[in-house]
Amino acid sequence: MTSLNVTVVDKAKDTEVAFDAKSDQPVLLSIRSVVGSPIPVGCKGGGCGVCKVRVLEGNFSAKRMSKAHISEQDLEENVVLACRIIPETDLKVEILAETPEEDKS
């Protein structure tokens, strides 16, 4: 297990928070265990879509994500669920506000 740096950008609050993340667990789990969570937390298993982020820099592996929350276009644009990605390198992610009225079909 390697410790990696993850920076969370929140444009709405004009903040950036950096923390150490473990290379063997999802980003959201690392955040919660270190500093609380600057990323909104819902079900913690990929079913709600609350922890949606855009990966701005770095590489990750991803567990399965619900197509109800993450479309193929989202994946192409590096939009993922923080609870379902595991960092392979240092990461920089941007928090995305959930917009319920948005149609993903």
N, C-alpha and C positions, 0 to 999 in steps of 0.2 A: 504494500500500500504506500502510495506517494501522497504527499501533501501538495496541493496546487492552490494558486491564487485565483479567486473569483471576485470580480468587481461587478456590483449591481448598480446600474444607472436608473434613477427615477427622475425623468424629465419634469413630471408634474410637481415634484417637491424640490427640483433643482439640486439633487444630492447624488453622491457616489459613495458607496460603502464597499470596502474590500475586506475579505476574510479568507481564511484557509479552508479548503475543501478537501475531502478525502477522494482519492482516485477510484475507490471501490464502492461508492454509494452515490445516490442521486443528489444533485445540487441542493434541492430544497431541504433534504435531511441534514446536510452539512450546515446550511445556514441556520436552521432551527437549533442545532446543537451548539452553535458557537455564539450567535448574537441575537437570538430571536429571529424574526423573519421580516426583512424589508420587502419581500415578495409576498403578496396575498396568499393565504393558505386556505384550502378547502378540504377536499377528501383525502389528499396525500397519495392517491392511487391512480390518477389520470382520468377519473370519471367526471369531474366537474368543470375543468377548464379555467379555474380561477387563477392558477399560477402561470399563466401564459407570459412568455418572455421571447425576445428576439436575441439570438446570439450574434453579437457584433464582432467578436474576435475569439479565436481559439477553436479547438476540435473537441468533439464529444461523441459518445455512443448514445443511442436512444433505445429505451424500452418501447414497447407497443403503446401507441397513443390513439385515443378514440377519434375517429373521423368526424364525429359530431363537434369536436372542439379544434382539431388540427387537420386542415385540408392538405391536399397534395401541394397546392400553391403555397400554403403556409410553410410547409417543409422546405420547398425550394427557396423561400425567403428567410430560412433559418428561424422561423417562428415555431416554438416548441413549448412543452410543459416542463417547468423546472423540476417537478416531481418525477419526471421520466427520463432525464438526461444525466449521464455520468461523465464528468470531465476527463478528457485524455491529456489536455494541456491546460495552461492557464486560460481562463475564460473572462470575457466581458459581456454581460447581458443587460438588456434594457427591459424594464417592466412595461408591459402593455396593458392598458386599461381594458377590461372586459366590456364589450358593448353587446348587451343581450339582443338588441334589435337587429344586429348584423346577421344577414342570411349567409350561411356557409355552404349551401347546396349548389 
